[in-house]
Amino acid sequence: MEKILNNKRGYTLVELLVAMILLITVGGIMAGIIVISLRGSNRSTNVNDIRQEGNYALSQMTKMITYAQTFEGISDGTKDVNTGDLVYTKDCTVNSPTHQYSFLKISSFDQGKTTFVCSTGLQGDFIASYGAALTTWPLITGNNTPSVKYFNEDKHTVSACYFTCIQENSSVTPNIGISFTVQKPDTTIVENKVSLDFETTVGFRNSN
């Protein structure tokens, strides 16, 4: 009579544990690779977003300054002791080229006045252009002066913002330096810790 051998031996507990450990290890490695890739992608997106916004703001200010009709002055926030108005100067030969200013005033060919503001004070940190020749700062309550903020505070914050004014002598128009730093407002997430510096020097096309 033929004898049939039936081998029904299963997996041991040790083999199952080894298989589970291998699966968990491989899964962990794959998950880590995916997370790193996503973080790298998010960081690249944030960098490109900030670079695009920063370059746009820089180009807008550069264009307005380059084609301005006249240079109306620059101010570091110093106020007149009698009137409390901002003190502007058109003579940039008296200060160091590294002297930092917060206000830049120009006039255009349509007779409009524009004041660029680098604010790092009570009204927040931002860079903006105001459709007027500002004489006081902070603005008084109810001031409806039209303005354009170059960055949305919910998406980007501005720091280290200032202007410089370089002039070889009083017979030539000055060169205006623009410098600011842009970063994401939420820095608790690693990939959001992105900060880019923007800087350029602008000359006036039209002689004052």
C-alpha positions in Angstrom: 0.0 0.0 0.0 1.3 3.4 -1.1 2.1 5.8 1.8 1.4 9.5 1.1 3.5 12.0 3.1 1.6 15.2 3.7 3.9 18.0 4.9 1.7 20.7 6.4 4.5 22.5 8.3 3.7 26.3 8.7 5.7 29.4 9.6 7.2 29.7 13.0 6.7 32.7 15.2 10.3 33.8 14.7 9.9 33.7 10.9 6.8 35.9 11.1 8.5 38.4 13.4 11.5 38.6 11.0 9.2 39.2 8.1 7.3 41.9 9.9 10.5 43.6 11.0 11.8 43.6 7.4 8.5 45.0 6.1 8.4 47.8 8.8 12.0 48.7 8.1 11.5 48.9 4.3 8.3 50.8 4.8 10.0 53.3 7.2 12.8 53.8 4.7 10.3 54.4 1.8 8.2 56.8 4.0 11.4 58.7 4.9 12.4 59.1 1.3 8.9 60.3 0.4 8.8 62.8 3.2 12.2 64.2 2.3 11.2 64.5 -1.4 8.0 66.3 -0.4 9.9 68.7 1.9 12.5 69.4 -0.8 9.7 70.0 -3.3 7.8 72.4 -0.9 11.0 74.2 -0.1 11.8 74.7 -3.8 8.2 76.0 -4.3 8.6 78.5 -1.4 12.0 79.7 -2.7 10.6 80.2 -6.2 7.5 81.9 -4.8 9.6 84.4 -2.7 12.0 85.0 -5.6 9.2 85.8 -8.0 7.4 88.1 -5.6 10.7 89.8 -4.6 11.9 90.4 -8.1 8.5 91.8 -9.1 8.5 94.3 -6.2 12.1 95.2 -7.1 11.3 95.7 -10.8 8.3 97.9 -10.0 10.2 100.2 -7.7 13.1 100.3 -10.1 10.9 101.3 -13.0 9.2 104.1 -11.1 12.4 105.5 -9.8 14.3 105.3 -13.1 11.6 107.1 -15.1 10.7 109.7 -12.3 10.7 113.3 -13.3 12.5 114.6 -10.2 14.1 113.2 -7.1 12.2 114.9 -4.2 14.4 113.6 -1.3 15.1 110.9 1.1 14.6 110.6 4.8 15.8 108.3 7.6 12.8 109.2 9.8 14.3 112.2 11.5 11.5 114.8 12.3 11.5 118.5 12.4 11.5 119.6 16.1 9.0 122.3 15.4 6.5 120.8 13.0 7.0 117.1 13.6 7.3 116.5 9.8 9.8 114.2 8.3 13.0 115.8 7.2 14.0 115.0 3.6 17.2 115.8 1.9 18.2 115.9 -1.7 21.9 116.1 -1.0 23.3 112.6 -0.6 27.0 113.8 -0.6 26.9 114.6 3.1 26.2 111.1 4.5 28.0 107.8 4.3 27.0 105.6 1.3 25.9 103.0 3.8 23.6 105.4 5.7 20.1 103.7 5.7 16.9 105.5 4.9 13.2 104.6 5.3 11.6 107.1 3.0 12.2 108.0 -0.6 10.2 110.6 -2.4 9.9 111.2 -6.2 7.6 113.0 -8.6 6.4 111.7 -12.0 5.7 113.4 -15.2 2.0 113.5 -14.5 2.8 115.8 -11.5 2.0 113.0 -9.1 4.1 112.4 -6.0 5.1 109.0 -4.7 6.8 108.1 -1.4 8.4 104.7 -1.0 8.3 103.4 2.6 10.4 100.8 4.3 8.6 100.3 7.5 10.0 98.4 10.5 8.0 100.1 13.2 4.6 100.4 14.7 2.7 99.9 11.5 4.5 96.6 10.8 7.3 95.5 8.6 6.6 96.1 5.0 7.7 97.9 1.9 5.1 100.0 0.0 4.6 103.0 -2.2 2.2 105.8 -1.2 0.6 108.0 -3.8 1.6 111.2 -2.0 4.5 113.1 -0.7 4.3 111.9 2.9 5.3 114.4 5.5 4.3 112.5 8.7 4.8 109.0 9.9 3.1 106.9 11.3 0.1 108.0 9.3 -2.6 109.8 11.3 -6.0 108.1 11.8 -8.3 108.5 8.8 -5.6 109.1 6.3 -6.9 107.7 3.0 -3.7 108.1 1.1 -3.6 105.5 -1.7 -0.9 102.9 -1.2 0.4 99.7 -2.7 2.0 97.1 -0.4 4.3 94.9 -2.4 3.9 91.9 -0.2 0.9 90.2 1.3 1.7 89.8 5.1 -0.2 86.5 5.2 2.2 85.0 2.7 5.5 86.9 3.1 7.1 89.1 5.7 9.7 91.8 5.0 12.7 92.6 7.2 16.0 94.5 6.9 14.3 96.9 4.5 16.1 100.2 3.7 17.2 102.6 1.0 20.6 104.1 0.4 21.5 107.3 -1.5 24.9 107.6 -3.2 26.0 110.8 -4.9 29.5 111.7 -6.0 28.8 115.5 -6.1 25.9 117.9 -6.0 25.9 118.3 -9.8 24.9 114.8 -10.6 21.8 112.8 -9.8 22.1 110.3 -7.0 21.9 106.5 -7.2 19.3 104.9 -5.0 20.0 101.6 -3.4 17.1 99.3 -2.5 17.6 96.4 0.0 15.2 94.1 1.7 14.8 90.6 2.9 11.7 88.4 2.4 10.7 85.3 4.2 7.7 83.1 5.0 5.7 84.2 8.1 5.4 80.6 9.4 8.9 79.4 10.4 7.8 76.5 12.6 7.9 74.1 9.6 11.3 73.3 8.3 10.6 73.7 4.6 9.0 77.2 5.3 12.3 78.5 6.8 13.2 80.3 3.6 14.7 83.8 3.5 16.0 85.6 0.5 17.8 88.9 0.2 17.0 91.4 -2.6 19.2 94.3 -3.5 19.8 96.7 -6.4 21.0 100.2 -7.3 18.9 102.5 -9.4 19.9 105.6 -11.3 17.5 108.4 -12.4 17.2 108.5 -16.2 16.1 112.1 -16.2 18.3 114.9 -14.8 16.8 116.9 -12.0 
